[in-house]
Amino acid sequence: MLMLTTLEYQSKYSLDHNPTMIDDLNQSRTIVEGFLLFNDETADRWAGPFEGNYAQFVIRDYTNAVIGYGKSKRQSYLGSRTKYEAERKRKIESGFHGNALYIVPNHIVSWENPIRLWMFGNDDTSYSKFYKTEEDAVSEMNLFIANEPLDFQIIRDFNFVFTN
C-alpha cells in the first residue's frame, strides 16, 4: 500500500505544517484524509503534485454542515430547501456549467449527496466527487489505494468535477 496518512506524509517529507487546504468553518466532518501516489507520467497534471508525486485527498461529510452563500452571507443547513438552493440545483442538473466541468464546491454538495471526496495538488488544481453515503466514498477510495500508483485519467474515468 502506497497511500500515506497526513502524519506519515509530514514525517516522510519533513513538513512542519499541515498542507490541508480545508477550513472547518462549515462544521463538516472529516472521515479520512491522506495522500495518494500518482505515476511519474501524469502526476504533474495536479498543477503541482506534492513532493513524491502525491496528491492529497480528504473525504468529508457535510450532512450537518452550515453552508454560507450570497452577499448577505446568509446560512442554511445543507438539508434545507430554500428557493435559492432549488434554483442552484436546477442549474447544475440542467448542465448549466456545460463541458467545462467547473463547479464551485458548495454548489454541488447537496442533501442527496452530502459526502465529498476532494483530491488536490499543492497549488491550483482540485477535483471533487460527491456521494450519497460514506460507505460509497470510502469504498471507491479503497479501490484507488489498491491500484496505486494512479494515472491521472482516473479523474475522468470516475467522473470527478474540476472544483478549483
Phi and psi in degrees as a GROMACS rama.xvg file:
@    title "Ramachandran Plot"
@    xaxis  label "Phi"
@    yaxis  label "Psi"
@TYPE xy
-103.645  -17.2777  LEU-2
-60.2894  139.756  MET-3
-116.366  141.553  LEU-4
-71.4666  167.643  THR-5
-58.8494  -42.9932  THR-6
-65.4144  -40.2671  LEU-7
-63.6435  -41.9453  GLU-8
-63.8726  -45.6344  TYR-9
-59.1621  -40.1818  GLN-10
-69.15  -45.6615  SER-11
-64.5158  -39.2728  LYS-12
-108.048  16.9971  TYR-13
52.57  44.5071  SER-14
-85.5641  137.501  LEU-15
-106.956  13.5755  ASP-16
-140.041  163.2  HIS-17
-87.7909  117.351  ASN-18
-75.8304  0.00496971  PRO-19
-61.1934  131.543  THR-20
-96.0573  18.3796  MET-21
-105.13  131.282  ILE-22
-94.6299  163.427  ASP-23
-115.546  26.6469  ASP-24
-66.5134  -26.4752  LEU-25
-91.2587  6.82681  ASN-26
63.2471  28.1549  GLN-27
-75.1174  160.368  SER-28
-108.254  127.865  ARG-29
-78.4352  125.634  THR-30
-88.9032  -50.9678  ILE-31
-158.647  148.511  VAL-32
-146.468  159.088  GLU-33
174.223  -156.952  GLY-34
-130.692  132.152  PHE-35
-104.337  139.693  LEU-36
-86.7597  132.094  LEU-37
-112.72  154  PHE-38
-70.7074  160.737  ASN-39
-58.4017  -34.3846  ASP-40
-71.7194  -27.7865  GLU-41
-124.624  -3.99537  THR-42
-59.9258  -31.6603  ALA-43
-68.4468  -11.1507  ASP-44
-70.312  -7.75657  ARG-45
-79.6333  9.89502  TRP-46
51.8426  45.4386  ALA-47
112.047  84.4933  GLY-48
-70.0091  158.995  PRO-49
-69.4571  158.006  PHE-50
-49.3443  137.466  GLU-51
88.7723  10.9073  GLY-52
69.3834  34.5263  ASN-53
-100.485  149.828  TYR-54
-118.466  142.585  ALA-55
-85.5556  149.695  GLN-56
-134.606  155.476  PHE-57
-149.031  138.259  VAL-58
-110.432  124.148  ILE-59
-126.357  148.654  ARG-60
-107.682  118.338  ASP-61
-101.711  14.8128  TYR-62
-53.142  -44.3206  THR-63
-107.633  18.6771  ASN-64
-74.9975  153.903  ALA-65
-103.404  122.973  VAL-66
-108.153  123.772  ILE-67
-95.4775  147.94  GLY-68
-158.774  163.937  TYR-69
74.3232  166.534  GLY-70
-62.6805  -30.616  LYS-71
-80.8552  -5.44285  SER-72
55.9606  32.6163  LYS-73
-61.1598  155.602  ARG-74
-124.097  149.287  GLN-75
-145.09  153.191  SER-76
-74.9245  148.523  TYR-77
-52.1366  -36.8828  LEU-78
-78.0898  -7.37488  GLY-79
-71.749  151.63  SER-80
-116.491  74.9999  ARG-81
-83.4092  164.64  THR-82
-59.8567  -41.0149  LYS-83
-61.1997  -46.5244  TYR-84
-62.6842  -42.2628  GLU-85
-63.248  -41.262  ALA-86
-67.7672  -41.1434  GLU-87
-62.0261  -44.513  ARG-88
-63.0952  -42.3055  LYS-89
-59.9015  -43.0287  ARG-90
-63.6582  -43.1457  LYS-91
-64.9152  -47.6729  ILE-92
-68.2099  -24.3981  GLU-93
-83.5549  -1.1366  SER-94
85.8103  21.8234  GLY-95
-48.8707  -35.7197  PHE-96
-87.96  0.219044  HIS-97
59.685  -148.693  GLY-98
-85.011  -0.869732  ASN-99
-68.1051  -21.4243  ALA-100
56.7801  28.9124  LEU-101
-105.863  119.648  TYR-102
-139.815  128.819  ILE-103
-60.5961  133.103  VAL-104
-49.1427  -49.5981  PRO-105
-71.1086  -7.46036  ASN-106
-83.1252  -3.43479  HIS-107
-125.455  -19.1365  ILE-108
-63.2932  130.218  VAL-109
-143.323  170.313  SER-110
-67.1118  -24.8819  TRP-111
-73.6086  -33.0152  GLU-112
-133.509  74.283  ASN-113
-84.6224  -2.83254  PRO-114
-102.559  128.473  ILE-115
-118.486  127.429  ARG-116
-101.472  118.941  LEU-117
-118.533  125.606  TRP-118
-118.894  139.516  MET-119
-155.389  155.293  PHE-120
-90.6592  -164.702  GLY-121
-92.6509  7.29862  ASN-122
-137.929  -85.8724  ASP-123
-125.955  20.9303  ASP-124
-132.832  124.69  THR-125
-143.948  149.166  SER-126
-131.822  148.059  TYR-127
-133.849  155.626  SER-128
-139.874  147.058  LYS-129
-121.206  141.99  PHE-130
-130.803  156.787  TYR-131
-75.136  -37.4029  LYS-132
-130.966  155.228  THR-133
-60.2851  -39.9049  GLU-134
-60.9324  -40.7212  GLU-135
-62.5725  -44.5859  ASP-136
-65.6132  -46.5782  ALA-137
-66.4019  -38.0395  VAL-138
-61.1959  -44.8468  SER-139
-67.2239  -38.7791  GLU-140
-61.435  -41.2518  MET-141
-61.9  -34.4607  ASN-142
-63.3762  -43.6918  LEU-143
-62.1898  -45.4005  PHE-144
-59.6702  -41.1503  ILE-145
-67.4422  -17.3693  ALA-146
-113.929  18.0227  ASN-147
-68.862  151.526  GLU-148
-71.5571  143.278  PRO-149
-90.4715  154.598  LEU-150
-97.2073  139.698  ASP-151
-57.5375  -19.9854  PHE-152
-58.1485  -19.8547  GLN-153
-58.7957  -27.9945  ILE-154
-59.4929  -44.1978  ILE-155
-76.6169  -44.149  ARG-156
-61.1294  -31.1615  ASP-157
-105.829  15.9902  PHE-158
59.7085  42.9542  ASN-159
-75.0738  157.287  PHE-160
-114.541  145.166  VAL-161
-71.8227  123.727  PHE-162
-124.029  19.1541  THR-163
